[in-house]
Amino acid sequence: MDNFRIPDLYIPVPAALNPELQEAAAAAEAWLDEFGLVPTEEARRHVQRTRVDRLTAWLCPNAEQEALTLITQWNAWLFQLDDQFDDDPVRGYQPERWREAFGPLFAVFDGTVAAGRLARSLADLWRRTTAVRSSAWQRRFIPHLLWYFDSYRADMIHREEGRVPGLQQYLAHRRASFAFDAVLDLMEIGTGVDLSDQLHANPAFADMREAVIYANACINDLYSLPKELAHDYAFNAVTVICHHHRCSLQEAVERVAVMQAGYVQRILDLEQVLPERLTRSGLADDVDEALLCVRDFHALTAGNVAWSKETGRYAEIETEPTYLADLFIP
């Protein structure tokens, strides 16, 4: 594996850890056990070194305990799902198995719960989430999550064909595969807001969300690169740039760091004009909640870097994972 160094990233706001971490971590561990999502000791060790509890506490430093617990469980579920494909050398390369795997997950949102562990645990998360979220929020969240599910099919097809997408094609796909549209929806629970459809449709606020998503996707691509190189996984901005520009890995890493800084600067620029633009659009009553989200956008971006530096998910790499267990079965 080529050596590379991640430059200092542009993070204008310091990271902060939610003080409710310990309680949320204990509840998440119990929930994973309840639904059989860590069926082996190897799987448990993998979850423990990933530290999704700390990830969520970094991403949501201002969330109250109940909200932090729910979001931690959602993030734990998303990681368990991700490992079923990204780390599985068989399932991740078989597009024909996508419908078999994801059909029961799609069905949860139609009220049908299959016997598989991922489907049953998703149904539990959805039941508890709908109890605290408006119908408007639910209408936004479902397409975001299903878009993420669908991204695995594109991943499988690219893997099967051995194609490396161009950067713009990759970025369009990365927004779906990163799941951050859905994650930012969940972050609203931690922020304590239930935003209007009108605010979400406002161009300035929508552009800011997009910049947050891509800034954090760049962070993830940089820190997950060793794992993805070990697994010969081409869906990473660094490897895409390296392939198409025929540059060194270090040069590609530095280009992605520049991209990340550009997205963060976009967030800062939009923050300066957001109140005025919302007011001019007749959304003066939404300004305070929008600015609470902006506060937490900065916090989660800083927190993503803090977690990426400490997690064992990208540092302790198994080229032939021993921690995988089929979570689609009962």
C-alpha positions as CSV (number, residue, x, y, z in Angstrom):
1,M,0.0,0.0,0.0
2,D,1.3,3.4,-0.9
3,N,2.1,5.7,2.0
4,F,0.3,9.0,2.3
5,R,-0.3,11.7,4.9
6,I,-3.6,13.5,5.4
7,P,-3.0,17.3,5.6
8,D,-4.5,19.4,8.4
9,L,-8.1,19.8,7.4
10,Y,-10.0,23.1,7.5
11,I,-12.2,22.9,10.6
12,P,-13.0,26.4,11.9
13,V,-15.0,25.3,14.9
14,P,-13.5,23.0,17.6
15,A,-15.1,19.5,18.2
16,A,-17.1,18.8,21.3
17,L,-18.2,15.5,22.8
18,N,-21.7,15.1,24.1
19,P,-21.6,14.5,27.9
20,E,-24.5,12.0,27.6
21,L,-22.1,9.6,25.8
22,Q,-21.9,6.9,28.5
23,E,-25.7,6.4,28.8
24,A,-26.3,6.4,25.1
25,A,-23.5,3.9,24.5
26,A,-24.9,1.5,27.1
27,A,-28.4,1.8,25.5
28,A,-27.0,1.2,22.0
29,E,-25.1,-1.9,23.1
30,A,-28.2,-3.4,24.7
31,W,-30.2,-2.6,21.6
32,L,-27.7,-4.3,19.3
33,D,-27.8,-7.4,21.5
34,E,-31.6,-7.3,21.6
35,F,-31.9,-7.6,17.8
36,G,-28.9,-10.0,17.4
37,L,-26.8,-7.6,15.4
38,V,-23.5,-8.6,17.0
39,P,-23.9,-12.4,17.0
40,T,-20.2,-13.3,17.5
41,E,-17.4,-12.1,19.6
42,E,-15.5,-11.0,16.5
43,A,-18.5,-8.9,15.5
44,R,-18.6,-7.4,19.0
45,R,-14.9,-6.5,18.8
46,H,-15.5,-4.8,15.5
47,V,-18.4,-2.7,16.8
48,Q,-16.3,-1.8,19.9
49,R,-13.3,-0.6,17.8
50,T,-15.6,1.3,15.4
51,R,-17.0,3.3,18.4
52,V,-20.2,4.4,16.8
53,D,-21.3,5.7,20.2
54,R,-18.4,8.2,20.2
55,L,-19.1,9.1,16.6
56,T,-22.6,10.1,17.4
57,A,-21.5,11.9,20.6
58,W,-19.0,13.9,18.4
59,L,-21.6,14.6,15.7
60,C,-24.4,15.6,18.2
61,P,-22.7,17.4,21.1
62,N,-25.8,19.4,21.9
63,A,-28.4,16.5,21.8
64,E,-30.3,15.5,24.9
65,Q,-29.8,11.9,26.1
66,E,-33.0,10.4,24.6
67,A,-32.3,11.9,21.2
68,L,-28.6,10.9,21.4
69,T,-29.6,7.3,22.1
70,L,-32.0,7.1,19.2
71,I,-29.5,8.6,16.8
72,T,-26.7,6.3,18.1
73,Q,-28.8,3.3,17.4
74,W,-29.6,4.5,13.9
75,N,-25.9,5.0,13.2
76,A,-25.1,1.6,14.6
77,W,-27.7,0.1,12.3
78,L,-26.3,1.9,9.3
79,F,-22.8,0.7,10.0
80,Q,-24.0,-2.9,10.4
81,L,-25.8,-2.7,7.1
82,D,-22.7,-1.1,5.4
83,D,-20.4,-3.9,6.5
84,Q,-22.7,-6.5,4.9
85,F,-21.8,-5.1,1.5
86,D,-18.6,-3.1,1.7
87,D,-16.7,-5.7,3.6
88,D,-18.2,-8.9,2.2
89,P,-16.1,-10.2,-0.8
90,V,-19.1,-12.2,-2.1
91,R,-22.3,-10.2,-1.5
92,G,-20.7,-6.9,-2.4
93,Y,-20.0,-8.1,-6.0
94,Q,-23.4,-9.7,-6.8
95,P,-26.0,-7.1,-8.1
96,E,-28.5,-9.9,-8.5
97,R,-28.6,-10.3,-4.7
98,W,-29.5,-6.6,-4.1
99,R,-33.3,-7.1,-4.3
100,E,-33.2,-10.2,-2.1
101,A,-31.3,-8.2,0.6
102,F,-33.1,-4.9,0.4
103,G,-36.6,-6.0,-0.4
104,P,-37.4,-6.6,3.3
105,L,-35.9,-3.3,4.3
106,F,-38.0,-1.3,1.7
107,A,-41.1,-3.2,3.0
108,V,-40.6,-1.9,6.5
109,F,-41.9,1.5,5.3
110,D,-45.0,-0.2,3.9
111,G,-45.7,-1.7,7.3
112,T,-44.4,-5.2,6.5
113,V,-41.7,-6.6,8.8
114,A,-39.8,-9.7,7.7
115,A,-38.0,-12.0,10.1
116,G,-34.4,-10.9,9.3
117,R,-32.4,-9.1,12.0
118,L,-31.8,-6.0,9.9
119,A,-35.5,-5.7,9.0
120,R,-36.8,-6.2,12.5
121,S,-34.3,-3.7,14.0
122,L,-35.1,-1.2,11.3
123,A,-38.8,-1.6,12.1
124,D,-38.1,-0.9,15.7
125,L,-36.1,2.3,14.9
126,W,-38.8,3.5,12.5
127,R,-41.6,2.9,15.1
128,R,-39.8,4.9,17.7
129,T,-38.7,7.6,15.3
130,T,-42.2,8.3,13.9
131,A,-43.4,8.8,17.5
132,V,-41.2,11.9,17.8
133,R,-41.2,13.2,14.2
134,S,-43.7,15.0,12.1
135,S,-45.3,13.6,8.9
136,A,-43.4,16.2,6.9
137,W,-40.1,15.0,8.3
138,Q,-41.0,11.4,7.6
139,R,-41.8,12.2,4.0
140,R,-38.4,13.7,3.6
141,F,-36.5,11.0,5.4
142,I,-37.9,7.9,3.7
143,P,-36.7,8.9,0.2
144,H,-33.3,9.9,1.6
145,L,-32.8,6.5,3.2
146,L,-34.2,4.5,0.2
147,W,-31.8,6.5,-2.0
148,Y,-29.0,5.2,0.2
149,F,-30.3,1.6,-0.1
150,D,-30.4,2.0,-3.9
151,S,-26.7,3.2,-4.0
152,Y,-25.5,-0.3,-3.1
153,R,-26.9,-1.6,-6.4
154,A,-24.8,0.9,-8.3
155,D,-21.8,0.0,-6.2
156,M,-22.3,-3.7,-7.1
157,I,-22.6,-3.0,-10.8
158,H,-19.4,-0.8,-10.8
159,R,-17.6,-3.5,-8.9
160,E,-18.8,-6.3,-11.2
161,E,-17.8,-4.3,-14.3
162,G,-14.5,-3.1,-12.8
163,R,-15.2,0.5,-13.8
164,V,-13.8,3.6,-12.1
165,P,-16.3,6.5,-12.4
166,G,-15.2,10.0,-13.3
167,L,-15.1,12.5,-10.4
168,Q,-18.4,14.2,-11.2
169,Q,-20.2,10.9,-11.6
170,Y,-18.5,9.7,-8.4
171,L,-19.7,12.8,-6.4
172,A,-23.2,12.3,-7.6
173,H,-23.2,8.7,-6.5
174,R,-21.3,9.6,-3.3
175,R,-24.1,11.8,-2.0
176,A,-26.4,8.8,-2.1
177,S,-23.9,6.2,-0.8
178,F,-22.7,8.4,2.1
179,A,-26.3,8.4,3.6
180,F,-25.7,11.8,4.9
181,D,-29.0,13.3,3.7
182,A,-30.7,10.8,6.0
183,V,-28.1,11.4,8.7
184,L,-28.7,15.2,8.6
185,D,-32.4,14.5,8.9
186,L,-31.7,12.4,12.1
187,M,-29.4,15.2,13.4
188,E,-32.5,17.4,13.5
189,I,-33.8,15.2,16.3
190,G,-30.6,16.0,18.2
191,T,-30.8,19.7,17.4
192,G,-34.4,19.7,18.7
193,V,-36.0,21.1,15.6
194,D,-38.6,19.8,13.1
195,L,-38.0,21.9,10.1
196,S,-40.6,23.0,7.6
197,D,-40.7,21.8,4.0
198,Q,-40.4,25.5,2.9
199,L,-37.0,25.8,4.8
200,H,-35.7,22.6,3.2
201,A,-36.7,23.9,-0.2
202,N,-35.0,27.2,0.2
203,P,-31.9,27.3,-2.1
204,A,-29.6,28.8,0.5
205,F,-30.4,26.2,3.1
206,A,-30.4,23.4,0.6
207,D,-27.0,24.5,-0.7
208,M,-25.7,24.6,2.8
209,R,-26.8,21.0,3.5
210,E,-25.2,19.9,0.3
211,A,-21.9,21.6,1.3
212,V,-22.1,19.9,4.7
213,I,-22.6,16.5,3.0
214,Y,-19.7,16.9,0.6
215,A,-17.3,18.3,3.3
216,N,-18.0,15.3,5.4
217,A,-17.8,12.9,2.5
218,C,-14.3,14.2,1.7
219,I,-13.3,13.7,5.4
220,N,-14.6,10.1,5.2
221,D,-12.9,9.4,2.0
222,L,-9.6,10.5,3.4
223,Y,-9.7,8.6,6.6
224,S,-11.3,5.4,5.2
225,L,-8.8,5.2,2.3
226,P,-6.4,2.6,3.9
227,K,-9.4,0.2,4.5
228,E,-10.7,0.8,1.0
229,L,-7.3,0.3,-0.6
230,A,-7.0,-3.0,1.3
231,H,-10.4,-4.1,0.1
232,D,-9.7,-2.9,-3.5
233,Y,-12.7,-0.6,-3.3
234,A,-12.6,2.1,-6.0
235,F,-15.4,4.3,-4.8
236,N,-13.3,6.9,-3.1
237,A,-12.6,10.4,-4.2
238,V,-8.8,9.9,-3.7
239,T,-8.7,6.7,-5.9
240,V,-10.9,8.3,-8.5
241,I,-8.6,11.3,-8.8
242,C,-5.5,9.2,-8.7
243,H,-6.9,6.9,-11.5
244,H,-8.1,9.6,-13.9
245,H,-5.3,12.2,-13.3
246,R,-2.5,9.6,-13.1
247,C,-1.1,11.4,-10.1
248,S,0.4,10.0,-6.9
249,L,-1.8,8.9,-4.0
250,Q,-0.4,11.9,-2.0
251,E,-1.3,14.4,-4.7
252,A,-4.8,13.0,-4.8
253,V,-5.1,13.1,-1.1
254,E,-4.1,16.8,-1.1
255,R,-6.6,17.5,-3.8
256,V,-9.4,16.0,-1.8
257,A,-8.3,18.1,1.2
258,V,-8.6,21.2,-0.9
259,M,-12.1,20.1,-1.9
260,Q,-13.0,19.6,1.7
261,A,-11.8,23.1,2.6
262,G,-13.8,24.6,-0.3
263,Y,-17.0,23.0,1.0
264,V,-16.4,24.2,4.5
265,Q,-15.8,27.7,3.1
266,R,-19.1,27.4,1.3
267,I,-20.8,26.7,4.6
268,L,-19.2,29.7,6.2
269,D,-20.2,32.0,3.2
270,L,-23.8,30.8,3.2
271,E,-24.0,31.2,7.0
272,Q,-23.4,35.0,6.5
273,V,-26.2,35.5,4.1
274,L,-28.7,32.8,5.3
275,P,-30.8,35.0,7.7
276,E,-31.3,37.7,5.1
277,R,-32.1,35.2,2.3
278,L,-34.6,33.4,4.5
279,T,-36.3,36.6,5.5
280,R,-36.6,37.8,1.9
281,S,-38.2,34.5,1.1
282,G,-40.9,34.9,3.7
283,L,-39.2,32.5,6.1
284,A,-38.3,34.9,8.9
285,D,-39.9,32.6,11.5
286,D,-37.5,29.8,10.4
287,V,-34.3,31.7,10.9
288,D,-33.7,30.7,14.5
289,E,-34.1,27.0,13.8
290,A,-32.0,27.3,10.7
291,L,-29.2,28.9,12.7
292,L,-29.4,26.1,15.3
293,C,-28.8,23.7,12.5
294,V,-25.9,25.7,11.2
295,R,-24.3,25.6,14.7
296,D,-24.7,21.8,14.6
297,F,-23.4,21.5,11.0
298,H,-20.1,23.0,12.2
299,A,-20.1,20.7,15.2
300,L,-20.7,17.5,13.3
301,T,-18.0,18.4,10.7
302,A,-15.4,18.9,13.5
303,G,-16.7,15.9,15.3
304,N,-16.4,13.7,12.2
305,V,-12.6,14.6,12.0
306,A,-12.2,13.9,15.7
307,W,-13.9,10.5,15.5
308,S,-12.0,9.6,12.2
309,K,-8.7,10.1,14.0
310,E,-9.6,7.8,16.9
311,T,-11.7,5.0,15.5
312,G,-10.2,1.6,14.9
313,R,-12.5,1.1,11.9
314,Y,-10.0,2.4,9.5
315,A,-6.8,1.6,11.5
316,E,-7.3,-2.1,12.3
317,I,-8.0,-3.5,8.9
318,E,-8.8,-7.2,8.1
319,T,-8.4,-8.0,4.4
320,E,-10.5,-11.1,5.0
321,P,-12.9,-10.0,7.7
322,T,-13.7,-12.5,10.5
323,Y,-16.4,-10.2,12.0
324,L,-19.0,-10.6,9.3
325,A,-22.2,-12.5,10.0
326,D,-25.3,-12.6,7.8
327,L,-27.7,-10.1,9.4
328,F,-30.4,-10.5,6.7
329,I,-31.5,-13.9,8.2
330,P,-33.6,-14.3,11.4
